[in-house]
């Protein structure tokens, strides 16, 4: 089983398909990554409940975690508490400003 640090780094390699300069970790939608027995569990909160990119992001996140060495991966979607721009990292805020979007 890979270390948590490596799993977070793998998750940070996944970009938002709508804003490709921003990782899903810096966007703040990846809320947690944990090891539960033999399984890696990634917890995500969409930016809004009907976000059409969540299926793509889930598949890409699962693939990234598998490439990092996780044999079994489960991606959970959690809707409460609702996502907020407060969860965007400072690096994410800089990337958004440089991309022309004000967080």
KAJOCOR-V432864 format. One line per field, one symbol per residue. ss: DSSP state (A for helix, B for strand, O for the rest). phi: phi as a letter, one per 20 degrees, with the letter a starting at -180 (. if undefined). burial: I if it has 16 or more other ideal C-beta (glycine too) atoms within 10 Angstrom, else O. A space follows every 50 residues. Layout:
# KAJOCOR-V432864
ss=???
phi=???
burial=???
This chain:
# KAJOCOR-V432864
ss=OOOAAAAAAAAOOOBOOOOOOOBAAAAOOBBBBBBBOOBBBBBBOOOOOO OOOAAAAAAAAAAAAAAOOOOBBBBBBOOOOOOOAAAOOAAAAAAAAAAO OOO
phi=.ffggfffffffeedffecfecfffffneeebcbdcmededddccffbfd gfeffffgffffffffffoffcccdddcdcffgcffefffffffffffen def
burial=OIOOOOIIOIIIOIIIOOIOOIIIIIIIIIIOIOOOOOOIIIOIIIIOOO IOIIOOIIOIIIOIIOOIOIOOIOIOIOOOOOIOOOIIOOOIIOIIOOOO OOO
